[in-house]
């Protein structure tokens, strides 16, 4: 039996400003396109930061800015 398809809109209802969505990805999966489309629908800007060497400060600044603006950060 296959699992049901992922429903971002329904999952989003369970999140809040203190309960973020966390995606555990398998190789080859990339939810960024779906998140960007959903962000457009919700009128949210999404900043994606690829974590790696030297990106910690950029990620921290993006999160701080998103806390003020209400927009989203994908790490």
C-alpha positions as CSV (number, residue, x, y, z in Angstrom):
1,X,0.0,0.0,0.0
2,X,1.4,3.4,-0.9
3,X,1.3,6.3,1.5
4,X,-1.1,9.1,0.7
5,X,0.3,12.0,-1.4
6,X,1.8,14.8,0.7
7,X,-0.7,17.7,1.2
8,X,1.2,20.8,2.0
9,X,-1.9,23.0,2.5
10,X,-3.3,20.5,5.1
11,X,0.1,20.1,6.9
12,X,0.5,23.9,7.0
13,X,-2.7,24.2,9.1
14,X,-0.9,22.3,11.9
15,X,2.0,24.8,11.9
16,X,2.4,28.1,13.7
17,X,5.0,30.7,14.4
18,X,6.3,28.5,17.2
19,X,5.6,25.1,15.5
20,X,7.6,25.1,12.2
21,X,7.3,22.6,9.4
22,X,10.3,20.3,9.2
23,X,10.9,18.1,6.2
24,X,13.0,15.0,6.4
25,X,14.1,14.4,2.8
26,X,15.1,11.3,1.0
27,X,17.7,11.4,-1.9
28,X,16.2,13.0,-5.0
29,X,13.3,14.8,-3.2
30,X,13.2,18.6,-3.3
31,X,10.1,20.3,-1.9
32,X,11.4,23.8,-2.6
33,X,9.3,24.2,-5.8
34,X,6.1,23.2,-4.0
35,X,7.0,25.5,-1.1
36,X,7.6,28.4,-3.4
37,X,4.2,27.9,-5.1
38,X,2.5,27.6,-1.7
39,X,4.3,30.7,-0.5
40,X,3.1,32.6,-3.5
41,X,-0.5,31.5,-2.7
42,X,-0.1,32.7,0.9
43,X,1.7,35.9,-0.2
44,X,4.9,35.0,1.6
45,X,8.5,35.5,0.4
46,X,10.7,32.5,0.8
47,X,14.5,32.8,1.3
48,X,16.4,29.6,0.8
49,X,19.8,29.2,2.5
50,X,21.8,26.2,1.7
51,X,23.6,25.3,4.9
52,X,27.3,24.6,4.5
53,X,30.6,26.1,5.3
54,X,30.3,29.8,6.2
55,X,26.5,30.0,5.8
56,X,25.6,30.0,9.5
57,X,25.5,33.8,9.8
58,X,23.5,34.2,6.6
59,X,20.9,31.6,7.9
60,X,20.8,33.4,11.2
61,X,20.2,36.8,9.6
62,X,17.5,35.3,7.3
63,X,15.7,33.8,10.3
64,X,15.9,37.1,12.3
65,X,14.5,39.0,9.3
66,X,11.7,36.5,8.8
67,X,10.7,36.8,12.4
68,X,10.1,40.5,11.8
69,X,8.5,40.2,8.4
70,X,6.5,37.0,8.8
71,X,8.1,35.6,5.6
72,X,9.6,32.1,5.4
73,X,13.1,30.7,5.5
74,X,14.1,27.3,4.0
75,X,17.4,25.9,5.4
